[in-house]
Amino acid sequence: MSSGLAPTLLPNAVAIWHGALENISPHASPCRYMPPSRWSPIRENCLDFIARFGDEAYRLGWTAEQLFGVHPEHGTLRVDYCGALIAASDKAIGVEATRVLYERTSSYRNRQGQEWGPPIWAFKAKAG
């Protein structure tokens, strides 16, 4: 038996994304200004994206914030902080290094001045 270091198991980012979204009910929006009727299809589209394109997106360098981000205080009210999948209404049909493709549009991750908020599962609105 070798005395070398044992390999370390690293968490699978795509599985983490999937699990985090699965843990949010489709009937209870995580953002106070997004009604459940809007959240439910976004959640479904995100889960569909992960199943079909999650591994490729991760391989291309997409992060949870770039895909699932929301403004840290205002959630989806500030779309300039929203990730590609949170700001979209349609199912993605593909992913590339700099954009997520939809039937008629694209969401880009390299917009000038873009700030990414935390993933929607980490969103905590400030009381106030």
N, C-alpha and C positions, 0 to 999 in steps of 0.2 A: 504494500500500500504506500502510496506517495505521501510525503510529508508536506506537500504543497497546500496552499489555501483552498478550501472548498469553494465551489462557485456560489455566488450570492444570488438568491432569487430576487429579482426586481419586480415590482408590481407592474402589471400590464396596464398602461394608461388607457387603452381603449376599453378594457373591462371596467376600469374605475369610472370612466365616463358613463358607460352603460348602467352600471350599478347605481351611480348617483342619480341619474335621471329616473330609473325605475323606482327609486325610493321616494320620488315626489308624486303624489297622487295626481291623476289627470283631472280630478274633480276639485282640487284646491290649488289655485295658482300661487306660486311662490312670491309673486310681485303684486302688491296691493292695487296697482292701477291696471293690471291685466286680468280681465275676467276669465273664469274657468273655461268659458266657451271659446276663448282665444288661445288659452294655454294648452288645452287638450290636443288640438291639431299640431301645435308647435312641438309639443312633447313627442307625439307620434312621428313627426317628420324627423326630429332629432334621433330617435331610436332607430328609425329606418336608415338614416344616414350612417349611423354607427355600424349597423349590421352590414350594409353594402359597401361603405367607403371608409369606415373608421381606421382600419389598418393602413390603407393607402394614405389617408390624411395625416396620420401620425408619422408615417415614413417620410412624407413630404415636409414635415416640420410644423404642422398646424398644432396649436396649443388649445387647451380647454377654454382659455379666455378668448381666443380668436374665433372659436366656434360657438361657444355657449355663454359668452360674457354679457353682463348687464351693468348698468351704472351702480356703483357701490351704495349710493343713497337713494336714488330715484328709480332704480330698476329699469324697466323698458321705456319709461318716459323719455329718457335720454338715448335715443337710437344711435347717437354718435359714439357711444360706448358699447353698443350691443355687438355680439359676435355674429358671424355670418349666418348661422342657423336660427338665431333668436330673432333677427330682423326680417327674416324671410317668411313668406306665407305658404310657399309651395314646397313640394318634395324635391330634393336635390337629384340631379341626373348624372352628376359627376363631380370630381374634385381634381384640381390641378395645383401646382406649386403656389400660385398666388390667388386662386379664386375657387369658389364653389359655384358650380353651374346649375342653373334652373332652366326650365323650358324656354322662358323668354328673357331672363335676366341673369346676372351673376352677382355674387358678393365677393368683394376683394379684401385681402388682408393687408395690403400695402398702401392704403390710402394715406396721403400726407396728413400729418397731425393727428392721426388716429390714436386714441387711448383705449385700452381694453380694460373693461371692468372684470370683477371676479365672475367665475362661472355661476350660472343661475342657482345651482344647488348650494353655493356658499353665500348667496345674497342675504344680507341682513339689513333691512331698512332701519335707519335711525329713527327713534321715537321723537316726535317733536311736533 
